[in-house]
Amino acid sequence: MGTSNWQNISYCIELIRRINPSSVLDIGAGFGRWGILSREFLEIWDSGNYSDKWNCRIDAVEIFPGYLKPYHSYFYDNVFVGDALKFIKECEDKYDLIICGDVIEHFEKKEGLKFIEDCLKKCTYLMINIPIGKNWEQGEINGNKHEEHKSVWKNSDIRKYPHVKIKNFRDYISRKYSVALISDRKIDLKSEYKKKYGRHFFKKNFLRNRLNLTRLVKILTKDK
């Protein structure tokens, strides 16, 4: 299929921007959604970098060659064709962020749990999009046997990790799915924004844009 639900896109972009990674691994890249959006909102949004000389390393893993098109080589630094289970075990690099967009359910449950553990060894943050519950039966699609759903997941399967943030969504036919952000450290979604935009970024914009206190912000920050 190579694509997925859209209701979670803005939330995931916000997480990616808050993390502000210098390196990203997109596992199960498919159409390339997360590579394209990561490139746009990590490179172009703030700096307008259209130079083709990217500052953030974004790699992809995709098991089905039929999903890969010439544009993938533009948005991704490296595209690895192969089995994600094997790739993550053998990978010697560590990424700031690994994205698994609708990947885990394609493994048997035991394999999926081990895969999450292996990913956490290779990244600071792991972002997972995953169907929740039993209403997500799926077999081979477009000649790709790897599209089959082999396991059923609950949020409790993910909550067992010590540092995790979960948000629930519903697809267009009201099936439940979740976005989970997992780390082996305390999840901090503010420090990178403060480094980029300044210490009082959130407070200033709350006063300015929620309370319409622009003049007060100028006085407090001596912003004339």
C-alpha positions as CSV (number, residue, x, y, z in Angstrom):
1,M,0.0,0.0,0.0
2,G,2.9,2.4,0.8
3,T,0.6,5.0,2.5
4,S,-1.6,5.3,5.5
5,N,-4.0,7.4,7.5
6,W,-3.8,11.2,7.5
7,Q,-5.5,12.2,10.8
8,N,-2.3,12.1,12.7
9,I,-0.1,14.0,10.3
10,S,0.0,17.4,12.0
11,Y,0.6,15.9,15.4
12,C,3.5,13.8,14.1
13,I,5.1,16.8,12.4
14,E,4.8,18.7,15.7
15,L,6.6,15.9,17.5
16,I,9.3,15.8,14.8
17,R,9.9,19.5,15.0
18,R,10.0,19.4,18.8
19,I,12.6,16.7,18.7
20,N,14.5,18.6,16.0
21,P,16.6,15.6,15.0
22,S,19.9,15.8,13.1
23,S,19.4,12.2,11.9
24,V,16.2,10.3,11.0
25,L,15.6,6.7,9.9
26,D,12.2,6.1,8.2
27,I,11.5,2.4,8.5
28,G,8.9,1.1,6.0
29,A,9.2,4.3,4.0
30,G,6.6,3.3,1.3
31,F,5.5,6.4,-0.6
32,G,7.9,8.5,1.4
33,R,5.6,10.5,3.5
34,W,7.7,10.9,6.6
35,G,10.9,11.5,4.7
36,I,9.3,14.2,2.6
37,L,7.6,15.9,5.5
38,S,10.6,15.6,7.8
39,R,12.7,17.2,5.1
40,E,10.2,20.0,4.6
41,F,9.7,20.9,8.2
42,L,13.2,20.3,9.5
43,E,15.0,22.0,6.6
44,I,12.7,24.3,4.5
45,W,10.3,25.6,7.1
46,D,12.8,27.6,9.2
47,S,15.7,28.2,6.8
48,G,14.2,27.9,3.3
49,N,17.0,25.5,2.4
50,Y,16.4,24.6,-1.2
51,S,20.1,24.2,-2.0
52,D,20.0,20.3,-2.2
53,K,22.7,20.4,0.4
54,W,20.7,19.0,3.4
55,N,21.8,19.5,7.0
56,C,19.7,16.7,8.4
57,R,20.5,13.1,7.5
58,I,17.3,11.2,6.6
59,D,17.6,7.5,5.6
60,A,14.9,5.0,4.6
61,V,14.4,1.3,4.8
62,E,11.8,-0.3,2.5
63,I,11.4,-4.0,1.9
64,F,9.3,-3.7,-1.3
65,P,11.2,-2.2,-4.3
66,G,8.0,-1.5,-6.1
67,Y,7.3,1.4,-3.8
68,L,10.6,3.2,-4.6
69,K,10.6,5.9,-7.2
70,P,13.3,8.4,-8.4
71,Y,12.1,11.1,-6.0
72,H,13.0,9.0,-3.0
73,S,16.7,9.6,-3.8
74,Y,16.1,13.3,-3.6
75,F,14.4,13.5,-0.2
76,Y,16.4,10.6,1.4
77,D,20.2,10.6,1.9
78,N,20.2,6.8,1.7
79,V,17.5,4.2,0.8
80,F,18.1,0.7,2.0
81,V,16.1,-2.1,0.4
82,G,15.6,-5.0,2.7
83,D,14.0,-6.5,5.8
84,A,13.7,-4.0,8.7
85,L,14.2,-6.8,11.3
86,K,17.5,-7.7,9.9
87,F,18.5,-4.1,9.1
88,I,18.0,-2.8,12.6
89,K,20.0,-5.6,14.1
90,E,23.0,-5.0,11.8
91,C,22.8,-1.2,11.7
92,E,25.9,0.4,13.3
93,D,24.6,3.9,13.3
94,K,22.5,5.6,16.0
95,Y,19.8,8.0,14.9
96,D,18.2,10.9,16.8
97,L,14.8,9.7,15.6
98,I,13.5,6.4,14.1
99,I,10.0,6.5,12.6
100,C,8.0,3.3,12.1
101,G,4.9,4.4,10.3
102,D,2.5,1.4,10.3
103,V,5.2,-1.2,10.4
104,I,5.0,-3.1,13.7
105,E,1.7,-4.8,12.8
106,H,3.3,-6.5,9.9
107,F,5.4,-8.6,12.2
108,E,4.4,-11.5,14.5
109,K,3.8,-10.1,18.0
110,K,7.0,-11.5,19.5
111,E,9.0,-10.2,16.5
112,G,7.4,-6.8,16.9
113,L,8.2,-6.5,20.5
114,K,11.8,-7.5,19.9
115,F,12.0,-5.0,17.0
116,I,10.9,-2.2,19.3
117,E,13.7,-3.1,21.7
118,D,16.2,-3.2,18.9
119,C,15.1,0.2,17.6
120,L,15.4,1.7,21.0
121,K,19.1,0.7,21.1
122,K,19.7,2.5,17.8
123,C,17.9,5.9,18.5
124,T,17.1,8.5,21.1
125,Y,13.4,8.7,20.1
126,L,11.2,6.1,18.4
127,M,8.0,7.2,16.9
128,I,5.5,4.5,16.1
129,N,2.1,4.7,14.2
130,I,0.2,1.6,14.9
131,P,-3.4,0.2,14.5
132,I,-5.1,-0.6,17.8
133,G,-7.6,-3.5,18.1
134,K,-8.9,-6.3,16.0
135,N,-10.5,-4.4,13.1
136,W,-7.5,-4.1,11.0
137,E,-7.3,-7.3,9.0
138,Q,-5.2,-6.9,5.9
139,G,-3.6,-9.3,3.4
140,E,-1.4,-8.9,0.3
141,I,-1.8,-5.6,-1.6
142,N,-0.5,-4.7,-5.0
143,G,1.5,-7.9,-5.2
144,N,3.3,-7.1,-1.9
145,K,3.0,-10.0,0.5
146,H,4.6,-7.9,3.2
147,E,1.5,-5.7,3.5
148,E,-0.2,-8.5,5.5
149,H,-1.1,-7.7,9.1
150,K,0.2,-10.4,11.4
151,S,-0.4,-9.1,14.9
152,V,-3.0,-7.2,17.0
153,W,-1.8,-4.5,19.3
154,K,-3.2,-2.6,22.3
155,N,-1.9,0.6,23.9
156,S,-1.0,-1.4,27.0
157,D,1.7,-3.2,24.8
158,I,3.4,0.1,24.4
159,R,2.7,1.7,27.8
160,K,5.1,-0.8,29.5
161,Y,8.1,1.2,28.4
162,P,9.2,3.6,31.1
163,H,9.2,6.7,28.9
164,V,6.4,6.8,26.5
165,K,3.8,9.4,25.1
166,I,0.7,8.0,23.4
167,K,-2.0,9.9,21.5
168,N,-5.1,8.1,20.0
169,F,-6.7,8.8,16.7
170,R,-9.6,7.4,14.6
171,D,-9.4,6.7,10.9
172,Y,-12.1,7.7,8.4
173,I,-14.2,4.6,9.2
174,S,-13.7,5.1,13.0
175,R,-11.0,2.5,13.6
176,K,-8.6,3.3,16.4
177,Y,-4.9,3.8,15.9
178,S,-2.2,5.4,18.0
179,V,1.0,7.4,17.7
180,A,3.5,6.4,20.4
181,L,6.7,8.3,21.1
182,I,9.2,6.1,23.1
183,S,12.6,6.7,24.5
184,D,15.0,5.2,27.0
185,R,15.2,8.7,28.6
186,K,12.8,11.2,29.9
187,I,10.9,12.7,26.9
188,D,11.7,16.3,26.5
189,L,9.8,18.2,23.8
190,K,10.8,21.7,24.8
191,S,14.5,22.0,25.1
192,E,15.3,21.8,21.4
193,Y,12.7,24.5,20.7
194,K,14.3,26.7,23.4
195,K,17.7,26.2,21.8
196,K,16.3,27.2,18.4
197,Y,13.9,30.0,19.3
198,G,14.9,31.2,22.7
199,R,14.3,30.4,26.3
200,H,10.8,32.0,26.6
201,F,9.5,30.9,23.2
202,F,6.3,29.3,24.5
203,K,5.5,31.9,27.1
204,K,6.0,34.8,24.7
205,N,3.8,33.3,22.0
206,F,1.1,32.4,24.5
207,L,1.0,36.0,25.7
208,R,1.2,37.4,22.2
209,N,-1.1,35.1,20.3
210,R,-3.5,33.7,22.9
211,L,-4.0,36.7,25.1
212,N,-3.2,39.4,22.6
213,L,-0.6,41.0,24.8
214,T,1.9,41.9,22.1
215,R,2.7,45.2,23.7
216,L,3.5,43.6,27.0
217,V,5.8,41.1,25.3
218,K,7.7,43.9,23.6
219,I,8.1,45.7,26.9
220,L,9.3,42.5,28.8
221,T,11.7,41.5,26.0
222,K,12.7,45.0,25.0
223,D,11.7,44.1,21.5
224,K,11.1,47.5,19.8
